[in-house]
Amino acid sequence: MDFSFSRPDFSASSPAEKKAAEIFTQEISARIDISTVSTCDITVIFNENASFPSEDGYEITVGNNSITFTASGIRGLIYAVGRFLRKITVKNNRIYIPDDISGRFIPCKSIRGHQLGYRDTSNTYEAWDIPEYKKYYLELMYFGTNTVEHIPYENGSSYRIPIMKRDEQELLCLAAEEADKLGLKVSVWYPNCEKDTDTALKNREKLFSEASRLDYIFPPGGDPGSLLPDELMERCRLFREILKKYHPDAEMWPSAQQPHQYPDWGIRFLKETEKLPDFIDGVITGPNAAFPLDDLRRRLPGKYPIRFYPDITHNLRCEYPVHFDRDDWHYALQVVNGRESANPRPSEYKKIHELTRPYVIGSVSYSEGVNDDINKAVWSALDFDPDTPLREILTDYSRLFFPGSDPEKVADAIFGLEKNWEGAPEDNPSIEYTLRRWQEIGEEAPALYGNWRFVQCLFRAKCDCFVRRKILFENALIKKAKRATEAGDMKEAEKILMTPADKNISELRKAIENDADVLFSLIGLQLSTKKHFAKNFERGAILDTIDFAITDLPWLLSRFEVANALPEEKREQYILRCFNRNKVECDEYYYSVALHGLDPGGVTQEKFFYMNIQGDRPEKNNGTLPTSLFKLYDHIHFRLKTGGLYSKDGYILQITYRDLNNEDSIKHSVRINGNTVYCGQQFGGSRNYDYERDMLPDGFIAVEYKIPAEYIINGCISLEISEPVNGFEIAELRITKSSYKS
């Protein structure tokens, strides 16, 4: 450490300098008790220099018992304060300043922001009022954010829910005023949901005239939106005319997000941009992109810069699902965490940033709440300086938001949360270790239990640990119940499966519930639809999904109910078939998308597939769904390789499809080693009704195809399923010597 202080004096004269000094004082007072020291031992100088070469740049100079923050305005001065706060440490009521804090800092990207939409679909923001927004604005700025994005009435009128303290558009206008005071730019995501143009124009004039600051208007092409590109562009032209009346410097940025009903929408959009309209200033791309980012940059006229709209808030059914490059997030973790859990993914988002940043001038992320808070810090820091080491960003995050804690330990614990989602929970003992690390951090600094960022990380660690313990416990019961059934004691087997959870599981479950209540009170995070007003299970309501099945135990119990309705002589064999549902002989093959991932035999699936997750859906995961059906692969192609198939009589290929037969699908094909097994209307083959009745819930069908022995090469097969028009969804398949029969 170079030097330290316990009471600063200030030098500030302009309004921007005084505002920065006020912010600095508030932050320092939150870390040490200045009132206990009478003598000032450092002078902090705020220097608003209009000739500074960058609007968003700043400089920090450390002298003898002084530190100077220099920038061209309030925004840069706040960035300087942010760097200072990210680097200092606090001990014994003193602030310690590292010797490497000095320097001149200029951002890489010109747009660096996050969407903070106050609407009923958020998992946090709609519980806030202006004080919460003001505080969060500053916290984002400490990592270099210069733009905040808001959302007006999506359909022209309010949809205010009880948790919301204000009307949506009222909040937007007040928040824009506060952003302006901090020098933040204001963007508005404004979809074209109105059917007629006159209504759309009236709605926008109302907002544009009421908001004190607007810098960017973002009308998405799709998601939502259903206008054809020529209609979208015409509305952009009309909107811009109104916008310029009230905000002469504001810009219009439509997005190249494609409505699903128009396959040629992207080509039409490019043709409109090739006319070089002067009423748009750039193009945004994000979820449901019309083109891959690099392709869009090549094809879009060079006069239009691209702003990225990365989804950093969602875990599944999204642009970048967990493990986006391999899509192998374990089904049990998907069930409990769902789409919007606390999701620190620093390593993944650094990789995504590296892949995307060469093509864009910056980004405003898609966010639905504070579940992605760490991802926001990572993304903003990388937009400001992409060479910043990831570990440095996380230790900065720790020093800023966990003052007094060991920043290296906190960074390790954050990385631990990301690693918790690697592989099968039962095979990942680091999940228990990560929870212990967060508990130790709390024990060392008990005040953190009133810090929502800490409680959220602790909550996530507990949820992951709950999943692991529950899987281990229930799989042990299943194994024991199977042995009892094999011994002829079905009653004992059913009794075993109904064994209550161990104390270390039930107590952890209670702690999770308590932490959820704490998070709701601290920051408005909505982890339950009933208690915390979450919109639905997909909007971060973990308490609604945490007790869903993550093993086959509930499904097996439901099978006992079915067995008890059968003639007595058939019950035991039926239950044994259920226990052995996925078991095949050593010269046969079984594959499940949920259980075995997307690279069967080392084959990587073609791009643009979709994972239709079933396990976190309340109407699906209700005891009728075995874990092998928790994921559906949705695409126009599926490929697989395997070996060890030596039967001279050939095999039966049985595929479990989702039952969505499209009558116009006439090229559904199944090929083995290049040989056509079937080609025709979807799905072809023959139905295995016995298997469907015994092993499948409603909505799934089992279709069989015969594989002649001569199609198999030295026991090896290369399977390809294709339907180029409508595609198909599969959950599992098996290659066996004979058909399943009850």
N, C-alpha and C positions, 0 to 999 in steps of 0.2 A: 504494500500500500504506500502511495506517495505521501498523502497527508489526510487529516480528518478534521471535522469541525462538529460543534454542538449548538452553535447559534449563528445564523447568517445575518449579514446586513445586505441591503439591496441598493442598486443604482438603476433607476428606471424613470423615464420622463414621458415618453409618448404613450398614447392609450394602449397600443399593442404591447409595449414594454411593461406597462403597469398590469395589464391583464396576465401576461406571462409570469410576472412576479407573484401575482395573487395565486395563480395555479401552483407555482413552485412552493409557496408558503404552505398552502393547504396540504400538499403531498408530504412535505418534510414534517409538518406538525402531526401527520397521521403516523409517522414513523418514530419520532423522538419527542420528548417533552421539552420544548424550547423554553418554557417559562421558568424552568429550574436553573437556567444559566443566565447571568446578568450581562456578561461581556460578549460582544460579537467577536468571533475568531476567524471569519472569512467574509469577503465581500463578493456578492454575486451580481455581475453586471449584465444587464439586458440591453442589447444594442440592435435597434431596428435600423438597418442600413439599406436604403432604397437602391443603392448601386450594387448590391450583392448579385452575383451573376446568375443565380438560379432562384426562381420563385419558391421552389420546394426544398432548396438546399439550406444548409446551416453550417456554422463553424463553432467549435468549442475550443477556447484557449485557456490554459491553466497557468497562472502566474504565482508570484509569492503571496500566499494567503488570499488569492482571488481566483475567480473563474468567470469567463466571459462567454455569453451566448450571443451569437451574431446571426441575423437572418434578415430577409427583405420584408417580413411581415409577421403577423401573429402565428400563422401556420408553421413557418419555419422555426420560430422561437419555441413553439410547443414541441416540435420534433427534437429540438436540442434538449429541452427539459426531459423529454421521454428517454433519450439516450442516457442522460445523467441518471435518471431513476433506474434504468435497466442495468446499470453498471455498479452502482453503489452497494455497499453492505452496511448493515446496522448492527451495532454491538455496544452494550453498556451506555445507551443513550448518546451515542456518537455516530456520525455518518462518516464512513471510510470511502475515499475516492481512489480508484485505481489509477496507476500512472499512464495508462494507455487510452484515457478518455478523450484526449485532445485530437483535433483533426478537422478537415473540411469534408462534408458529406453531401453528395449530390445523388438524387435517386435515379435509378435505371429507367423505370417505367413512368410515364406521365399520368396515367390513371391507376389509382390504387385504392380500391374500395370494397364495401360489403353492403349487401341488401339487408335492411332492418325493418321489414314490412310489418306495420301495425294492422293486423287482420286476424280473423278468427281461426285461420289455419296454422298460425305460428304456434310453436310450443313454449314460447316465453314472452315475446315482445308485447302481445296484447294485454299482458298484466302490468305493463309499465305506464308511467306518466312522464312528463318532461324531465324531472330530476334524474330519473333512471337513464333516459336517453342522453342527457348532458354528460353524465358520468361515463357512460359507455363510449360516447364519442371520443372523449379524452383518452380513454384506455386504448382505443383502437389507434388513435393518432400517435401514441407513444411507440407504436411499431411502424409508423410511416403512412398510415391511411390518409388520403386526401379527399375521398368521395364517400358519401353515404347515400344509399338508395332507399326511397320510400315507395309506398303503394297507396294510391287513392281508392275511391270506390271502384271495385272491379266491374260492376254492372250499373253504374250510375247512381246508386243509392247505398245508404249505410246498411251494413249487416252486423250491427253492434250486438255483442253478447254480454251477459252480466259482469264478466270479469273485467271488461274494458271500461276505463274511467272516462274516456272521451270518444266522441265521434271520430271515425277514421280520418276524414279529411281535415277536421279541426286539429287533430294531433299532427298530421303531416305539416300543416302550415306553421304551427308553433315550433315543431322540431326543426323546420327549415330556418326559422329565425335564429334558433340556438346554434345551428350549424354555421350560419353566416357569421355569428359573433366569433367563432373559432377559426374562421377562414376556410371552412370545409365546403367543398362543392356538393351540390345536391342534384341527384339523379332521381327520376321517377320512372318506375316500371309501370306502363300504362297499356294493358291489353285492349285490343279492339273487340270488345264483347257486345257492343251495341250493333243492332241489325241495320239501322239506318244512319246515314252520315250526318243528318241534321242533329240528331240526338247526340251523336259522338262529338260534334263541334260544340254544342251547348255545354256538355259536361266538361270539356277541356277548357273552354273559356272561363268557366267558373273557377276551376283550379288555378289556371295560369294567372288569373286576375287576383286571386286571394293569396297565393304563395309569395312571400317576400323575396325568396331566392330560388331560382331554378337554373341549372347549368346544362343538364342533359335530359332529353325525353327518350324513353326506350319503349317503342311499340313492338312487342314480339310478333313475328310472323306466324308462329304457332306456339302451342303449349302455354296459354290457350291462344286460339285464333284460328279462323277458317277463311280468311280473305285470300283471294288469288293475288299474286304479286302486283299486278297492275292496279288492283283495287287498294292494296296496302300502300303502294307508292302515292296514289292520288290522295289518300287520307293523310299521309305524311306531309304532302305539299300543303294541304289545307290546314293541318294542325300547325305547321311551321309559321304560316301567316299570322295566326292568332298568337302563337308563342312570341314572335318577334315584337308584337305590340307591347307586351308587358316585360319581356326579358330579351333585349336586343342581342345579347351575346350568347344566349342559350343555343344548344345544338340538338339536331334530330338524328337519332341512331336506331334505325329499325334492325331487327335481328333476322338472320337466315335460319330460323327454326321452322321446320317443315310440318304443316298439318298432315296428318296421316292419310287423309282421304284424297290427297292429290300427289300421286307418285312422281309427276313431272314438275312439282312446285319449285324445286331448286333450280332447274334449268330455266324456268320462266323468270325466277328472281334474278338470275344472272343477266338475262336478256334486258330486264328493266335497268339494271345498273350499267349495262353497256351503253345506254342512252346518256350516261353521265349526268344525271339530274343534279342540279345545284341546290336542291332543297333537302338533301341528306348530307350529313357530315362524316359519316362512317357507318360501319356495319358491325353488329354484335353477333356472336355465335355461342351456343351453349347446348343444353340438353335438347334432344331431338334435332340435332344439326342436319341441315340439308346436305352438307358435305363435310368430310373430314377436314380438320383445321388447315393442314398443309395444302390440301386440294383447293379449299376456298381461297387461300392467299394467292395461289397460282392463277386462279381463274377470275377473281374479282379485280376490276380495274384498279390500278395502282394508286389512284388519287384518293381511294377510300381506305383509311386505316381500319384495323379490326380491333374491337374490344372483346375480351374473353369474359364469359359468364360461367365460371366453373362452379359445379355443384360440390361444395365442400361440406355439406350438412347431412347428406343421406348415406345410408349404408347399403341399401338394396333397392331394387326397382328404380334405378337412377343411372345417371351418366357414368359415374365412376364407383361401382360397387366395391365393397371391401375386397381387396386382392383383385383389383380391376383387370390385371393382366393375366390372371389364371382362374378367377371366379371360383375359389375353392373354400370359401368361408364355411366353417362347419355348421351343419343344419341346426344343431342345438343352440349355438350362439346366435344364429339368425332368429330363431324362435323367440328368445328372451329379449335380445337387444332391439330387434325389429329395424325399422327404417330410420329412426331419428334418436337413437340413444347417444349418450356422451361418447364421442368417437374420435379421440386424438389419434390421428394417423400421420404423424410428422414425416416418416420415411416415405410413405406412399405419395403424399402430396408434394414433397420435394421432387420426387421422380416425375410426377405429372407436370409440375412447373417446368422442369428441365425439358420435357417433351414439347411443351406448348409455347413457351415464352419467345422463341425466335420469330413467331408469326404475328405477334400482337403488340400493341402499344401499351397495354395494361389490362386490368381486369376489375370487375366488380362482381364479387362472388354471390352465388345463390345461397342464402342462409335462412333458416326458419327458427332460429333461437340460439341460446348460448350453449347448446350441446356441442357445437363446433368451435367453441371459443379458442382452443389451442390451435386448431387449424387456421383460424383467422390470423392469429399472430404469426404463424409460420408463413402463410401466403403473403401477408403484407410485408414482412421482413424480406422475403425473397423478391418481391416486386421492387422494393427499395434498393436492395443490394443482393443479387442472385448468388454472389460468391460467399455470402455469410454461411459459416458452418452450421449445420443443423443443431449440433449440441450447444453452440453459442446462443442460438435463438431460444432454446429451452432453458438454459441457465439464466438468460435475460428475463424470460417469462417468470422464472422462479423468484429472482431478486425483486422484480417489480410487484408481483402479486402475492408472494409468500415471504414478506420481509422477516428476517430473523431466522429463517430456515436454511439448511444447507442446500445451496443451489444445485450442487452436483447430485445430491441424493434425490432431490425433486425431479431433476432431469431424467435420472435413471428410472424413477418410478413412472414417469410419463412414457418413456420408451417401453417400460414393462407392460403398460396397458395395451400398447399396440401389439406387443409380442404375445399377449394373452390370446389373441385371435389367430394365432398360428397353429394349424393342425387340430387334432381332436382334443377336446378339453381334458378327457381322462388320461391322455398321454402327455399332458403339459403341466408338470409340477411347478413351473414358474408362476402359474396363476396364484397358487398359495403364497409364494414368495412375494409377488407384487402386492398382494393385500397386506402382508406383514410390513412391507416398506411404507405403505401409506399410513398404516396404524402407528408405526414408529415416528413418522413425521408429525403426526397429530399429538403423540405423547410428548415429543420434544417441544412442541409449541401449542399448548391447549387452546390458545386464542383462535387457532385456525378453524375450530369447529363452528365459528361464526362467520367463516369465509366461504362463500358459495363455491368458489373455484376448487378449494380443497375438498369440500363436502361432495361435490360432483365427481371428482376423481375417486374419492373413497367409495362412493356409491357404485361407480362402475366396477371397481375392483371387487366389491362384495357381490355384485351380480354375476361376474365371471366365476367367482369362487363358488357361488351357489349352484351354478350350472355344473361345474366339475364335480362337486360333492354329490349332487343329485344323480348324475349319470353313474358314478361309481356305485352308489348305494342301490339304485334300481337295477342296474345290470347284474349285480350280485344276487338280488332277489330273483330275477328272471332265471339265472343259472340254477339256483336252488329249486325253484318251482318246476323247472323242466325235469330235474332229476326225480322230483316227487311224482310227476306225471308218468315218467318212464317206469317208476316203481309201482304204478297202478293206483296212486292215491291222488285223485283229482281234487278232492275237497281240501287236502293239505296244500296242494299246489295253489289253489285259489286263495287260501288263507295267507300263504306266504306273500303273494302279490299284493295283499291288502295291508301289509305291515306298515305302521306309521313311520314317518321319516325320523332319522336319528336327531338327537338334540343339537348336534353341530350344524345341522341343516335347518331345523325349525327356528333356532335362535337367530341364525343368520338371516332367515326370511323376515323375522320381526325387525331386525336392525335395518334391513333394506326399506321396509315400510316407513320406519321412523325417519330415515334420511330423506326419503321422498317428501315427507311433510316439511322437513327443515328446508329443503331446497325450494319448495313452493313459497314458504314464508320469507326466505332470504332474497330470492331473485324472481319468483313467479314461474319457475319451471314446472310444467304441467305433466306429471308422470302418471296420471290416472284420469280417466274420463269422468268418473263419479265424484272423486274427491277434489280434483284439481282442474277440472273443466277442459281437459284435452279434447280436441275435436273428435278423434277416433283412435283406434289402436295403432295406426300408422304414424301418428303425430307425437311420438315419444312416450306413449302411455305404457311404460314398461310394467307397471303394476297390473295392467290388464292382460299381459302376455306371460308374465314370469311363472305362472303356475300351469302353463300349457305343457302338453306332453313333450318330452325331449328324449324319451326312450320308447320302446315298444310296450312298456308295462300297461298303460291305459288301454291300448289296442288289445292286448292279450286278455285283460279283464273283460272287455266287451265280447271277446270270442268265447269266454266261459258262459256268458249269457246265451250266446247262440247255441253252444254245445248242450246246455241244459234243456233246450227245446227239442233236441234230437233224440231218437231212440237210444236207449241206454247202451246198446252194443256198439254204437257208432261214436259215442262221445269222446272216448279216450283217443282214438285214432285221429279224430278231427283236431283235438287240441294239440296233439303231437305234430300234425301237419302245420299248425299255426306256429308252434315253437320253431319248427324247421323251415319256415316259409321261404327263406332265401338260400337254403342249403342245396347244393348239387353235388354230383359225384365228381371225382378228381379228373375225369375225362369229359366233363361238361363245363358250363360257364354261366355265371350269373353276374349281372351288372346293374347298379342303381345309380342314377345321377346324384342323388342325395348322399349315398354312402361312399361312392367311389370317385367322385370328382368328374372333371370334364376331359380327361386325357386317357381314356381307356386304351391300354396297350401303347401308351406314349404318343397317341395321335392328338394333335392340337386341332380343335374345331375351327371352322371358318369364322371370320369376324361377323359382328352384328347379330349374334344370337341373343336371346333374351332368357333370363332365368325367372320363370314364373314360380315364385316361392309360395308354397302352400302352408308351411308349418306355423307361420305367425298369424294366419287368418282364423278368427274365431269360429266361422261357419265351417271350416275344414278340420282344424285340429280339435276335434271334439270326442276323441276315443275311437272313431271309425277309420282313422288314417294311420297305417304303420309308418315308421320313420323312413322306410325305403321310398315312400311316395311324397316326401316333404318338398321335393324340388322337381319341377318340370322344365325340360330343355325345349325351347321354342325357337325353331329356325326352319330353313328350307333344306338344310343338309345335316346329316349326322354321320360320323365315321367312327369306326372302332376296329382294332386289330387284336387277335388273340391266337393262341395255339393250343396244342395238347388234345385236339379233337380227332381221335383215331378210329371211331366206330366205322366199320365197313358198311353198315346199313344206313349211313347218313344221319342227319340230325333234324330236330324240330326247333325253329327259331320262334320264340314267343315274345312279342313286344307289348308292353303296357302303354297304350296311348291315352291321352285325354280324349274323351268322346265328343269331338267336334267335327263331325264328318261334313265336308264341303262337297256338294253335288257337282260343282263345276271343276273340281280337282280330278283331272283325267290322266295325270302323269305321275301318280304316286308310285315310286319304284323302290325295290329292294334288290341290291346286287351283292353277290358274294364272289370275291376274287375276280371281279369284272363280268361275272355271269349274272344274267337277269333271273332272279327268283320270282319276281312279280313286277308287273307294270300295268297300271290301269287306274280305275277309280279308287279314291281313298276309301278304306284302307286296304281293301283286297283281303287275300288270305281267308282263313276260317276262324270264327270266334270260338274261344274256349270258355264256354259258359260255366263249367265246373269251377274253374279258377276264378272267374269273375264273382261267382256266388260266394266262394269260400274266402277269397283273399283281397277283393277289391271293393271299395265303397262306390257309391253312385258317382257317375261322372268319369269313370275309367272303363276301358275295355281291354280285353286280352285277345290279340290277333296272332294266329300261327301261320308260319310259312315253312314248307319243306325244303331242306337243304340236301340235295343229292350228294352222295359220297364223292363223286367225281369232281364236284366243285371245290373240294377241300384239298389243299396242296400240302402234303407232308404234315397233316394235322393243323395247318395254319389257315386262318381266314382273314380277309380284309372286307369288312362290311360297310356298305354305304346305303343310307336311306335318303331319299330325295323326293321333294314335292315342290317344284319351282314356282307355283302360282300362289298358293295359300299357306304353304308350310304345314307343320305338324308339331305336336307336343308329345314328348315321350318321358316316362318316368323310370322305366326299368326294362330289361330284357333278359331272357335266358335261352341258352342253347343246350338242349337236352336230347337224350336218345329216344325218349318217348314223351308223349303228351301228358300234362298234368290231368289226373282223374281223381275225383273224390271217392 
